[in-house]
Amino acid sequence: MLPRHRERTNGGAATAEIEDNINQARTAFVTAGILVLRGGVPIHVNGAVVGAVGVAGLTKEIDAEIANTAATALSP
């Protein structure tokens, strides 16, 4: 499960979304102390973040694809 401060920090967004914001010059994310690597996807149940899947080790695109597939399988 995500620590509560991380939940509030990223707003339950997939890390790919946060990385995209940084890549589009939204530099406030860089100074917020958030580690941003694709492959992190929250698990939602009834609109609430109840956990997350994190995958790393391959390309960022493959990491994100695996994490998305796993999070989808774990979300009702």
CYANA upper distance limits for C-alpha pairs under 8 A (distance plus 0.5 A):
  1 MET  CA     50 VAL  CA      6.68
  1 MET  CA     51 GLY  CA      4.52
  1 MET  CA     52 ALA  CA      6.81
  2 LEU  CA      6 ARG  CA      6.77
  2 LEU  CA      7 GLU  CA      6.75
  2 LEU  CA     50 VAL  CA      7.89
  2 LEU  CA     51 GLY  CA      5.87
  2 LEU  CA     52 ALA  CA      6.97
  3 PRO  CA      7 GLU  CA      7.01
  4 ARG  CA      8 ARG  CA      6.99
  5 HIS  CA      9 THR  CA      6.55
  6 ARG  CA     10 ASN  CA      6.74
  7 GLU  CA     11 GLY  CA      6.20
  7 GLU  CA     12 GLY  CA      6.24
  7 GLU  CA     49 VAL  CA      7.92
  8 ARG  CA     12 GLY  CA      7.83
  9 THR  CA     34 ILE  CA      7.98
 10 ASN  CA     15 THR  CA      8.49
 10 ASN  CA     18 ILE  CA      8.23
 10 ASN  CA     34 ILE  CA      8.26
 12 GLY  CA     42 PRO  CA      6.50
 12 GLY  CA     49 VAL  CA      6.75
 13 ALA  CA     17 GLU  CA      6.99
 13 ALA  CA     18 ILE  CA      7.65
 13 ALA  CA     41 VAL  CA      7.66
 13 ALA  CA     42 PRO  CA      7.22
 14 ALA  CA     18 ILE  CA      7.39
 14 ALA  CA     38 ARG  CA      8.30
 14 ALA  CA     39 GLY  CA      8.40
 14 ALA  CA     40 GLY  CA      6.23
 14 ALA  CA     41 VAL  CA      4.96
 14 ALA  CA     42 PRO  CA      6.58
 15 THR  CA     19 GLU  CA      6.60
 15 THR  CA     36 VAL  CA      6.32
 15 THR  CA     37 LEU  CA      6.53
 15 THR  CA     38 ARG  CA      5.73
 15 THR  CA     39 GLY  CA      7.15
 15 THR  CA     40 GLY  CA      5.63
 15 THR  CA     41 VAL  CA      6.96
 16 ALA  CA     20 ASP  CA      6.60
 16 ALA  CA     36 VAL  CA      8.26
 16 ALA  CA     37 LEU  CA      7.41
 16 ALA  CA     38 ARG  CA      5.11
 16 ALA  CA     39 GLY  CA      7.46
 16 ALA  CA     40 GLY  CA      7.79
 16 ALA  CA     64 ALA  CA      7.68
 17 GLU  CA     21 ASN  CA      6.82
 18 ILE  CA     22 ILE  CA      6.89
 18 ILE  CA     29 PHE  CA      7.96
 18 ILE  CA     36 VAL  CA      7.20
 19 GLU  CA     23 ASN  CA      6.65
 19 GLU  CA     36 VAL  CA      6.38
 19 GLU  CA     37 LEU  CA      7.22
 19 GLU  CA     38 ARG  CA      7.50
 20 ASP  CA     24 GLN  CA      6.70
 21 ASN  CA     25 ALA  CA      7.18
 21 ASN  CA     26 ARG  CA      5.84
 21 ASN  CA     27 THR  CA      8.48
 21 ASN  CA     29 PHE  CA      8.29
 22 ILE  CA     26 ARG  CA      5.27
 22 ILE  CA     27 THR  CA      6.07
 22 ILE  CA     28 ALA  CA      8.45
 22 ILE  CA     29 PHE  CA      6.89
 22 ILE  CA     30 VAL  CA      7.57
 27 THR  CA     31 THR  CA      7.54
 28 ALA  CA     32 ALA  CA      6.88
 29 PHE  CA     33 GLY  CA      7.98
 29 PHE  CA     34 ILE  CA      7.34
 30 VAL  CA     34 ILE  CA      7.31
 37 LEU  CA     60 LYS  CA      8.00
 38 ARG  CA     60 LYS  CA      5.95
 38 ARG  CA     61 GLU  CA      7.82
 38 ARG  CA     63 ASP  CA      7.18
 38 ARG  CA     64 ALA  CA      6.02
 39 GLY  CA     53 VAL  CA      8.20
 39 GLY  CA     54 GLY  CA      5.97
 39 GLY  CA     55 VAL  CA      5.37
 39 GLY  CA     56 ALA  CA      6.68
 39 GLY  CA     60 LYS  CA      7.11
 39 GLY  CA     61 GLU  CA      8.38
 39 GLY  CA     63 ASP  CA      5.16
 39 GLY  CA     64 ALA  CA      4.48
 39 GLY  CA     65 GLU  CA      7.97
 39 GLY  CA     66 ILE  CA      8.02
 39 GLY  CA     67 ALA  CA      6.04
 39 GLY  CA     68 ASN  CA      8.35
 40 GLY  CA     52 ALA  CA      7.39
 40 GLY  CA     53 VAL  CA      6.22
 40 GLY  CA     54 GLY  CA      4.90
 40 GLY  CA     55 VAL  CA      6.96
 40 GLY  CA     64 ALA  CA      7.41
 40 GLY  CA     67 ALA  CA      6.91
 41 VAL  CA     52 ALA  CA      6.04
 41 VAL  CA     53 VAL  CA      5.84
 41 VAL  CA     54 GLY  CA      7.03
 41 VAL  CA     64 ALA  CA      8.26
 41 VAL  CA     67 ALA  CA      6.49
 41 VAL  CA     68 ASN  CA      6.72
 41 VAL  CA     71 ALA  CA      6.98
 42 PRO  CA     49 VAL  CA      6.75
 42 PRO  CA     50 VAL  CA      8.10
 42 PRO  CA     51 GLY  CA      6.40
 42 PRO  CA     52 ALA  CA      4.59
 42 PRO  CA     53 VAL  CA      6.83
 42 PRO  CA     71 ALA  CA      7.31
 43 ILE  CA     49 VAL  CA      6.14
 43 ILE  CA     50 VAL  CA      6.30
 43 ILE  CA     51 GLY  CA      5.60
 43 ILE  CA     52 ALA  CA      5.51
 43 ILE  CA     53 VAL  CA      7.67
 43 ILE  CA     71 ALA  CA      5.94
 43 ILE  CA     72 THR  CA      8.09
 43 ILE  CA     74 LEU  CA      7.36
 43 ILE  CA     75 SER  CA      6.35
 44 HIS  CA     48 ALA  CA      5.73
 44 HIS  CA     49 VAL  CA      5.02
 44 HIS  CA     50 VAL  CA      6.36
 44 HIS  CA     51 GLY  CA      7.88
 44 HIS  CA     75 SER  CA      6.36
 45 VAL  CA     49 VAL  CA      7.00
 45 VAL  CA     50 VAL  CA      7.01
 45 VAL  CA     75 SER  CA      6.60
 45 VAL  CA     76 PRO  CA      7.01
 52 ALA  CA     71 ALA  CA      7.64
 53 VAL  CA     67 ALA  CA      6.22
 53 VAL  CA     70 ALA  CA      7.46
 53 VAL  CA     71 ALA  CA      6.64
 54 GLY  CA     67 ALA  CA      6.66
 55 VAL  CA     63 ASP  CA      5.80
 55 VAL  CA     64 ALA  CA      7.68
 55 VAL  CA     66 ILE  CA      7.55
 55 VAL  CA     67 ALA  CA      6.32
 56 ALA  CA     60 LYS  CA      8.07
 56 ALA  CA     63 ASP  CA      6.10
 57 GLY  CA     63 ASP  CA      7.62
 58 LEU  CA     62 ILE  CA      6.69
 58 LEU  CA     63 ASP  CA      6.39
 59 THR  CA     63 ASP  CA      6.55
 60 LYS  CA     64 ALA  CA      6.56
 61 GLU  CA     65 GLU  CA      6.68
 62 ILE  CA     66 ILE  CA      6.64
 63 ASP  CA     67 ALA  CA      6.65
 64 ALA  CA     68 ASN  CA      6.48
 65 GLU  CA     69 THR  CA      6.69
 66 ILE  CA     70 ALA  CA      6.68
 67 ALA  CA     71 ALA  CA      6.52
 68 ASN  CA     72 THR  CA      6.54
 69 THR  CA     73 ALA  CA      6.73
 70 ALA  CA     74 LEU  CA      6.71
 71 ALA  CA     75 SER  CA      6.55
 72 THR  CA     76 PRO  CA      8.37
